Amino acid sequence: MEPLTEREIRTSFVNCTKGEVKRLAMPRDLAERPWDHLDFLGWRDPAAPQRAYLVAESADGPVGVALRLAAPHAGQARRSMCSLCLTTHPGGGVSLMTARKAGPSGQQGNSVGIYICADLACSLYLRGKKSAAPGGRLHESLTQQEQIERTSANLAGFLDRVVA
């Protein structure tokens, strides 16, 4: 992923009002992000842990979506799998994140959801730059590049549902 500026990130959001975009918490470490290893930029709001943000590249430029994390279930001891990168995590390592749809559909309260690594570090898990819990990355016959392409396709499908 190409490095993005704060301005580029803020103008990329498709499911937020201008006021919401102005108020959203930006990551403070943009310059230190491992851009070469990212398929998308994702971060959680430190002041509001139930909020997360995701920005991905598209043919039309960056596309950003604001996400809400579902409340975790009590006693969540099972392993869950991320729908983007297919990494499994124990407990709360995967969260259901919902995005308000863009446009009139979102204004009517419609949203779409997806299970994503709670720390939004899918790209780093795929590349072995961050370790998942033991057994978190299952052995696959796909190459790393094919796994990255699959993750990008899964993300594009989710973003298409947000924009549709």
Contacts in CASP RR format, 6 or more apart in sequence:
PFRMAT RR
TARGET T0000
AUTHOR 0000-0000-0000
METHOD contacts of the structure
MODEL  1
MEPLTEREIRTSFVNCTKGEVKRLAMPRDLAERPWDHLDFLGWRDPAAPQ
RAYLVAESADGPVGVALRLAAPHAGQARRSMCSLCLTTHPGGGVSLMTAR
KAGPSGQQGNSVGIYICADLACSLYLRGKKSAAPGGRLHESLTQQEQIER
TSANLAGFLDRVVA
1 35 0 8 1.000
1 36 0 8 1.000
1 38 0 8 1.000
1 39 0 8 1.000
1 40 0 8 1.000
1 41 0 8 1.000
1 56 0 8 1.000
1 57 0 8 1.000
1 123 0 8 1.000
2 35 0 8 1.000
2 57 0 8 1.000
3 30 0 8 1.000
3 33 0 8 1.000
3 35 0 8 1.000
4 12 0 8 1.000
4 30 0 8 1.000
4 41 0 8 1.000
4 55 0 8 1.000
4 62 0 8 1.000
5 30 0 8 1.000
6 26 0 8 1.000
6 30 0 8 1.000
8 62 0 8 1.000
9 26 0 8 1.000
9 41 0 8 1.000
9 55 0 8 1.000
9 62 0 8 1.000
9 64 0 8 1.000
10 21 0 8 1.000
10 22 0 8 1.000
10 24 0 8 1.000
10 26 0 8 1.000
11 21 0 8 1.000
12 55 0 8 1.000
12 61 0 8 1.000
12 62 0 8 1.000
12 63 0 8 1.000
12 64 0 8 1.000
13 20 0 8 1.000
13 21 0 8 1.000
13 24 0 8 1.000
13 53 0 8 1.000
13 64 0 8 1.000
13 65 0 8 1.000
13 66 0 8 1.000
14 63 0 8 1.000
14 64 0 8 1.000
14 65 0 8 1.000
14 102 0 8 1.000
14 162 0 8 1.000
14 163 0 8 1.000
15 64 0 8 1.000
15 65 0 8 1.000
15 66 0 8 1.000
15 99 0 8 1.000
15 100 0 8 1.000
15 101 0 8 1.000
15 102 0 8 1.000
15 103 0 8 1.000
15 106 0 8 1.000
15 162 0 8 1.000
16 24 0 8 1.000
16 66 0 8 1.000
20 66 0 8 1.000
24 45 0 8 1.000
24 51 0 8 1.000
24 53 0 8 1.000
24 66 0 8 1.000
25 45 0 8 1.000
25 46 0 8 1.000
25 47 0 8 1.000
25 48 0 8 1.000
25 51 0 8 1.000
27 33 0 8 1.000
27 41 0 8 1.000
27 42 0 8 1.000
27 43 0 8 1.000
33 41 0 8 1.000
34 124 0 8 1.000
34 129 0 8 1.000
37 123 0 8 1.000
37 124 0 8 1.000
37 127 0 8 1.000
37 129 0 8 1.000
38 123 0 8 1.000
38 124 0 8 1.000
39 56 0 8 1.000
39 122 0 8 1.000
39 123 0 8 1.000
39 126 0 8 1.000
39 148 0 8 1.000
39 151 0 8 1.000
39 152 0 8 1.000
39 155 0 8 1.000
40 54 0 8 1.000
40 55 0 8 1.000
40 56 0 8 1.000
40 57 0 8 1.000
40 120 0 8 1.000
40 122 0 8 1.000
40 123 0 8 1.000
40 155 0 8 1.000
41 54 0 8 1.000
41 55 0 8 1.000
41 56 0 8 1.000
42 52 0 8 1.000
42 53 0 8 1.000
42 54 0 8 1.000
42 55 0 8 1.000
42 120 0 8 1.000
43 52 0 8 1.000
43 53 0 8 1.000
43 120 0 8 1.000
44 51 0 8 1.000
44 52 0 8 1.000
44 119 0 8 1.000
44 120 0 8 1.000
45 51 0 8 1.000
45 52 0 8 1.000
45 53 0 8 1.000
49 69 0 8 1.000
50 68 0 8 1.000
50 69 0 8 1.000
50 71 0 8 1.000
51 66 0 8 1.000
51 67 0 8 1.000
51 68 0 8 1.000
51 69 0 8 1.000
52 66 0 8 1.000
52 67 0 8 1.000
52 68 0 8 1.000
52 69 0 8 1.000
52 97 0 8 1.000
52 120 0 8 1.000
53 64 0 8 1.000
53 65 0 8 1.000
53 66 0 8 1.000
53 67 0 8 1.000
54 64 0 8 1.000
54 65 0 8 1.000
54 67 0 8 1.000
54 120 0 8 1.000
55 62 0 8 1.000
55 63 0 8 1.000
55 64 0 8 1.000
55 65 0 8 1.000
56 62 0 8 1.000
56 63 0 8 1.000
56 64 0 8 1.000
56 155 0 8 1.000
56 156 0 8 1.000
56 159 0 8 1.000
57 63 0 8 1.000
58 156 0 8 1.000
58 159 0 8 1.000
63 159 0 8 1.000
63 163 0 8 1.000
64 159 0 8 1.000
65 99 0 8 1.000
65 159 0 8 1.000
65 162 0 8 1.000
66 99 0 8 1.000
66 100 0 8 1.000
67 97 0 8 1.000
67 98 0 8 1.000
67 99 0 8 1.000
67 116 0 8 1.000
68 97 0 8 1.000
68 98 0 8 1.000
68 99 0 8 1.000
69 95 0 8 1.000
69 96 0 8 1.000
69 97 0 8 1.000
69 118 0 8 1.000
70 95 0 8 1.000
70 96 0 8 1.000
70 97 0 8 1.000
70 98 0 8 1.000
72 92 0 8 1.000
72 95 0 8 1.000
76 91 0 8 1.000
76 92 0 8 1.000
77 90 0 8 1.000
77 91 0 8 1.000
78 90 0 8 1.000
78 91 0 8 1.000
79 88 0 8 1.000
79 89 0 8 1.000
79 90 0 8 1.000
79 91 0 8 1.000
79 136 0 8 1.000
80 88 0 8 1.000
80 89 0 8 1.000
80 91 0 8 1.000
80 92 0 8 1.000
80 93 0 8 1.000
80 94 0 8 1.000
80 115 0 8 1.000
81 87 0 8 1.000
81 88 0 8 1.000
81 94 0 8 1.000
81 115 0 8 1.000
82 88 0 8 1.000
82 89 0 8 1.000
82 94 0 8 1.000
82 115 0 8 1.000
82 116 0 8 1.000
82 117 0 8 1.000
82 122 0 8 1.000
83 114 0 8 1.000
83 115 0 8 1.000
83 116 0 8 1.000
83 154 0 8 1.000
83 158 0 8 1.000
84 114 0 8 1.000
84 116 0 8 1.000
84 117 0 8 1.000
84 122 0 8 1.000
84 151 0 8 1.000
84 154 0 8 1.000
84 155 0 8 1.000
84 158 0 8 1.000
85 117 0 8 1.000
85 122 0 8 1.000
85 123 0 8 1.000
85 125 0 8 1.000
85 126 0 8 1.000
85 147 0 8 1.000
85 151 0 8 1.000
85 154 0 8 1.000
86 138 0 8 1.000
86 147 0 8 1.000
86 150 0 8 1.000
86 151 0 8 1.000
87 117 0 8 1.000
87 122 0 8 1.000
87 125 0 8 1.000
87 126 0 8 1.000
87 132 0 8 1.000
87 136 0 8 1.000
87 137 0 8 1.000
88 94 0 8 1.000
88 132 0 8 1.000
88 133 0 8 1.000
88 135 0 8 1.000
88 136 0 8 1.000
88 137 0 8 1.000
88 138 0 8 1.000
89 117 0 8 1.000
89 118 0 8 1.000
89 132 0 8 1.000
89 133 0 8 1.000
89 136 0 8 1.000
90 133 0 8 1.000
92 118 0 8 1.000
93 117 0 8 1.000
93 118 0 8 1.000
93 119 0 8 1.000
94 115 0 8 1.000
94 116 0 8 1.000
94 117 0 8 1.000
94 118 0 8 1.000
95 115 0 8 1.000
95 116 0 8 1.000
95 118 0 8 1.000
96 113 0 8 1.000
96 114 0 8 1.000
96 115 0 8 1.000
97 113 0 8 1.000
97 114 0 8 1.000
97 115 0 8 1.000
97 116 0 8 1.000
98 111 0 8 1.000
98 112 0 8 1.000
98 113 0 8 1.000
99 111 0 8 1.000
99 112 0 8 1.000
99 113 0 8 1.000
99 158 0 8 1.000
99 162 0 8 1.000
100 106 0 8 1.000
100 109 0 8 1.000
100 110 0 8 1.000
100 111 0 8 1.000
101 109 0 8 1.000
101 110 0 8 1.000
101 111 0 8 1.000
101 112 0 8 1.000
101 161 0 8 1.000
101 162 0 8 1.000
101 163 0 8 1.000
101 164 0 8 1.000
102 162 0 8 1.000
102 163 0 8 1.000
105 164 0 8 1.000
112 158 0 8 1.000
112 161 0 8 1.000
112 162 0 8 1.000
113 158 0 8 1.000
114 158 0 8 1.000
116 122 0 8 1.000
117 125 0 8 1.000
121 130 0 8 1.000
122 151 0 8 1.000
123 129 0 8 1.000
123 148 0 8 1.000
123 151 0 8 1.000
124 130 0 8 1.000
125 131 0 8 1.000
125 132 0 8 1.000
125 136 0 8 1.000
125 137 0 8 1.000
126 137 0 8 1.000
126 144 0 8 1.000
126 147 0 8 1.000
126 148 0 8 1.000
126 151 0 8 1.000
127 144 0 8 1.000
127 148 0 8 1.000
128 137 0 8 1.000
140 147 0 8 1.000
142 150 0 8 1.000
END
